[in-house]
Amino acid sequence: MTDIATRTWDGLTIPVAGTYLLDQAHKRIGFLSRHMMVSPVRGEFAEATAQIVVAEDPLLSSVTATIVSASITTGSVDRDTHLKSADFLDVESYPTLEYRSTGIKWQGNEEDPIFQWARLRSHRLGGRGRSHILPPQSDGAPGRFTLTGELTVKGITRAVDLEVNFGGARPDPYGQNIFGFSATAEMNREDYGLLWNVILESGGVLVGKTVQIEIAGEAIYQT
């Protein structure tokens, strides 16, 4: 473990500069799409690696990731087999999906909207003699970043920006310096040649075109 696991930047506790790798035991590379235009279907890629290089200036940091396309799982063997076929990911021809960042934008320590709503509601109730005081957010409140980057699927590269919530940095019980994060984004699968679909007689399509990306994980400092 390094002598100093964290540092302070713009009021945020962040990891020291260095190279960090995605913790395989604490990760989720997930997605959500819609079936029959009405119901969400969630899935994930079980196998993925990522390297995060944290720079002295955090806004100069970078991320690269590789996702094994054949590791896709949605809880249905038949559906997974179809997703791996040439109709979708064509895993035999394109064994990986790749992501690389191109920049980072700091969005600040914005208050969670639920706290904003609660404060507003408390203010409106104030005239009734009821006091609902929420404690201020701590100095360790998560920070929000936009990670600009490029996602490559089936040999096609498109810009995909991730909205990242930084969860914090600290030593873990095993003497490793870690930090946590989650991220979301949206992509149109047809931009990557994933065109297969069925038109429904009642209107709409069988598989939604918009895919929501859902990522969560921890990264471990490499000595």
Secondary structure, DSSP 8 states (H G I E B T S, - for coil): --S--EEEETTEEEE-SEEEEEEEEEEEEEEEEEETTTEEEEEEES-EEEEEEE-SSGGG-EEEEEEEGGGEE-S-HHHHHHHHSTTTT-TTT--EEEEEEEEEEEEE----HHHHHHHHHHHHHGGGT---------TT--EEEEEEEEEEETTEEEE--EEEEEEEEEE-TTS-EEEEEEEEEEEEGGGGT-----B-TTSSBSB-SEEEEEEEEEEEE--
